[in-house]
Amino acid sequence: MSTKKILNKKSIDFLEKYLNNASPTGYEWEGQKIWMEYLKPYVDTFITDTYGTAVGVINPDAKYKVVIEGHSDEISWYVNYITDDGLIYVIRNGGSDHQIAPSKWVNIHTKNGIVKGIFGWPAIHTRESSKEEAPKLDNIFIDIGAKDKKEVEKMGVHVGCVITYPDTFQILNGNKFVCRAIDNRIGGFMIAEVARLLKENKKELPFGLYITNSVQEEIGLRGAEMITQTIKPNVAIVTDVCHDTTTPMIEKKKQGHTEIGAGPVISYAPAVQNKLRELILTTAEAKKIPFQRMASSRYTGTDTDAFAYSNGGVASALISLPLRYMHTTVETVHQDDVENVIQLIYETLLTLKEGDTFSYFN
């Protein structure tokens, strides 16, 4: 299967629609509906839970259960305080980057729809160069064009409203996908494409496949923590993003060397079950899929950790997509890597055997 033929126009159109839709942590359901609609022809049924995680299931009656997983939420802000002058101070919902905020447009989500705003910043002429302040959480603020607090409230904005950036999907130089929220709606996209390939290639799996799009990863892997108790899987293959460390100001001695265009990144970490990881590596080599390696010290920081340490221990592994400029509005990935992650998950599923415990003692 040539990697160049994996994504088609319908795939890219879905990715664009899915990324452009806002799905901040705790408010993922509209994005989940878009995802489920796309996935519907390729699965037998769906599971959803109280907080919005969505799972497409193939072979729901099978006893042996395999999860492939991404997370659906994007970082955002909350309205935290409104000044008498009608300016808005924020707190994070996930790991939002205060340094990129000044001069960005924002969408404030209210009961009556979107209210537009801007992160203001004092003009260069008014700043004292010898003691310039950098953007920080306590000095960035949003202006929605209101003259006072009363007008802000009249516009439907109140403490607790969630705030996202309006930046939309673009393709850079023909093969780089650029958008906010690629971390990690691209994961949901890639596992949906795996389901499509299984259906189109008429592959019958000897186990139940749970295509899982978890919520609330950005604030502590919470959606995965919940859904793994519902599914009780035997195996979990998680996909998320990792850093391209080849851009300026990143220390490779600390962050390792991974880059866009060089293939999926396979993780080494305590939460990663070694035999499952070796199966993935062997599959990549056999199918001539390029790959990179990454080591994590105590935890992966992804939903892999939540699955691995649940239900008495679930054999789990992590296949990451290298990404530039994480948690900005210009997150960037390479189409070749996206297609190779899809292919690697797909081919790995075809090598999995029903009932395999991945025991070190057999």
N, C-alpha and C positions, 0 to 999 in steps of 0.2 A: 504493500500500500504506500504510494508516494505521498509524502507529507504535503506536497504542494496541492493535492486535491482534497484535503480535508475540509477546509472552509470554503463555503460557497456564498453567493450573494445573499441568500436568505439568512445564513449564519451571521454575516456581517451586519445586516439590517437589524437582526435581533440584538446583537451586541450593542449597536448604537442606541437603540430604543431603551435597552435595559440599563446601560450606563447613564444615559441622559436623565432617566427618572431618579428622583431623590429617594434614597432609602436610609435615612440616618438611624443610628443605633436606637432601638426601642420603637421605631416607626417604619419597619421594613415591609409591611404587608402589601403596599401597592406594587413594589418591585417583585415581591413573591408571586403576585397574580400574573404579572408579565411573564415571569420565568415558568410558572406552571402551565400557562397557555401554550408556550413554545414546546414544553416537554411532553404535553398530553398525548400526542400520537405515538410516543416512543415507550410509554410505560403502561402497566396494567391498572395501577391505582395510585392514590395519594394518601399520605398521612400529613396532618398538620397538628401543631400543638398550641397551647394557650398563648404563648408569647410570639408565635408567628413563624417558627421554623417549618419549612415545607420539605417533604420527602416524596420523590417519585419512586414507586416500587415495581420491579420486574420479578415475577415468580413469588407473589406474596405468601404462598402456602409452604414454601421451602423451609426446612428446619435450619439449615446452615445459612447464615446471613453475612453478606459483605456490604460494607458501606464505602461509597466514594463521596468525598465531602468538600465543600467550599463554604465560605461564609458570605452573607448577603448584605451586611450592614456597612455603612460608610461613616467616617468620622464627621463630627459636626460641632455646633456650639449650642448653648442654651442662653436665652435672655436671663440675666442674673440680677440686674439692677437698672432702674430707669432714673436718670437725674431730673431735677426740677426743670432743667433747660431742654429736656427731651432727647438726651443722648443715652445710648444703651451700652452697658458693660456686660461682659459675657463670662461664662465658664465653659470648660471643655465638656463635650460628650464624646469620649474617646480621645485619641492622642492628637488633637488638632494643633497645628503649628502656628504659634503666635507671630513668628517672624515673617510669614508670608501674607499676613492679614492686611497691612496698610495699603489702601487704594484698591482693595478688591470689592466688587459688587457681592451682595448676599441676597438670598431669599429667606425671609422670615415666614415660617409656616403658621398661619392662624386659622381659626375656625371658618373664617370667611375667605380663605385663600391666601395667596402669596402677597406679602408686603415687601417691596424692594427696599434695599438699604445699601449703604457703603461704609466700609471701614475707613474713617477719616484719619488724617495725619497732619501734624503741623507743617506748614510750608518750610522749605529749606531756608528761606530768607529770615525766618523767625527763630531758627534754632542756633544755639551757641555752639560753634564747632568744637570748642575745647572741652565741652561737657555734654556732648550729644547723648541722648537716651536711646537705647535700642528698643524695638518693640517688645513689650512684655505683656503677660496676661493682665496685669493691673493697670496698663496704660493704653491698651487698644480699645477702641470704642466704635459703635455703629451710629450713623446719622441716617434717619429715615425722612428727613425734611420736615420734621415736626418742630413747632416753636416751643413746646413745653410738654411736660409729662401728661397733662390732660389730653393733648392732641395725640400723643403716642397711644394712649389707652383707647381713645376714640377710633383709632385706626385698627383696633383689634389686637394690638401687641401687648403682651403681659409677661410677667416673670414665668419662665417655664416653656415659652415658645421655643421651638427648635429652629436652628438656622443652618442653612447649607449654602454652598457656592453654586452658581448657575452654570459653571463651565461645562461645555459639551464635547462630545467625541470628535476627534479629528485623526486623520492619518498623515503622518509625517514621512516625507521621502519615500512614499509608496509602500512601506512595510513596517512602520512603527505606529502602534496604536497609542494615542495620547488622550488622557481624560482624568478628571477627578474620579475617585471610587473604583479605579481598576483594582485596587486593594479593597475588597477581593471579589467584586462582582465578576471579574474575569474567571475566578474559580468556579462560580456557579455556571458561567457560560461553558467552560471547558468540560465539566462533568455532564452538562446537557448534551454537548456534542458527542461525548462517549456513548450516551444512550441512543442518540441518532444513528451513529455508526453501527451499533449492535443491531438495531432494527433494520437498517438498510442493507446490511450484510447478512441478515437472517441468521444471526448467531444465537444458539440456544445455550443458556447458561445452566450448569447443574446446581445452582444455588440461588437464593434470593438476593437481588441487588437493590440496595437502598441508596438512591441518588439524593444526597442530603444537602440542603441549602440552609445552613444554620444562621440564627440571628445572634446579635449581641456578642460577637467575638471581640470587638474592639474595646470592651470594658471588662474583659476577663474570661473569655471563652464560655460565656454563660449559656448560650443557646445549645452548643454541643454538649455541655454538661447535662442539660435537661433531656435532649433527644436521645442520647445514648442509653439513658435508663429506659426509654420507651422501646427502642429498637432491640436492645441487648444483642449487638452484633458479635460475630466471631472474629471478624477482620475489619479494619478500617484503613483505607488509603485516603489521606488528606492532601488537598492541594491548596497552597496559599502563595503569597509572593515573598521574595527575599531581595536583598539589595544588590544592585549592580555596584560593585566597589571600585570601578575603574574611572569614575568621574572625580573631579577635584575635591580636595579636603576630606577624603576618606582614608583612614589608616588601614592598609591591608594587613599589617601585622596583627591588628586587633580584629578586623572585620572579615579577614580571609579574602580570597580572590574569586569572585563570581561576576559574570558579565552577560549582558543581553546579546542574543545571537549565538551563544555557545552551547545552548541546550538546557533541558530541565536540570534542576539542582536536587540532588538526592542527599538527604540529611543523615548524619550520624549524631545520635543523642541517646541518653538513657531511655527516653520514652519510645524510641524507635526500636521495634522488635527486629533483632539482627537477621533472623532467618527470612523474614518477610522482605527486609531491605535487600538481602542477597538475591532473592527471587526477582526483585525489580531490576537490580543491576545486571543479572544474567539475561533478563528479557531485553534490556536496552542493548546489550552487546550482541545478542542473537539477532535482533531486528535492525542492528546498525543505526540506532537512535543515539545521537550525540548526548552526552550528559556531563554534568559537573558535580563536584562533591562539596559538602559544607559540614562543619562540625559545630555543634551547640553544646555549651558547657553543662548547665543543669537542666534546662528545659528548652523546648523549641520556641515557646511563645506563640504557638499556633494551636488550633483545635486538636492537633495530634495528642497533646498532653491530656486534654479532657477525655478523649476516647480511650487512650492507653490505660489510664488509671481508674477506669470505671468498671463496674460489673465484675470485680475480682480480677481484672486485667484483660484487655482486648489487644490482640496482635495488631499493632498500628505502625504506619510508615508515612513519611512526608515527601511529596514531590513538589518542589517549589518552582515558581516562574520568576526569573530574574527581572527586576524592575528598577528603573531610575527615578529618583526624586519622590520617594515614598512620602505619603501624607501631605503632598502638595496638590495643586490643581492641574499639574502637568505630569502626572505619573505616566511613565513611558515603558512599553514592552515591545518585543520584536515578534512579528507574526510567525516566523519560523519556530520560535520557542513555544508559542501558544499551540501550534500544530503538533510539535513534538511532545509536549506534555499530554495532549489529547491522545496521541498515538501510544505513548508509553503506558498510560492508564488502561487504555483499551487492550493492548497486547498483554499486559499483566493479568487482567481479568481472564483472558483466554487461557492462561497457564495455571490459574488457581484451581485447586482440587477441592471438591466438597469434603468436609470433614477434617481438613488439615488443621492440626493444632499448633504447628510451628514449634513443637516442643523441643527443647535443647537435650532432652533425656531419652529420645527415641533412637 
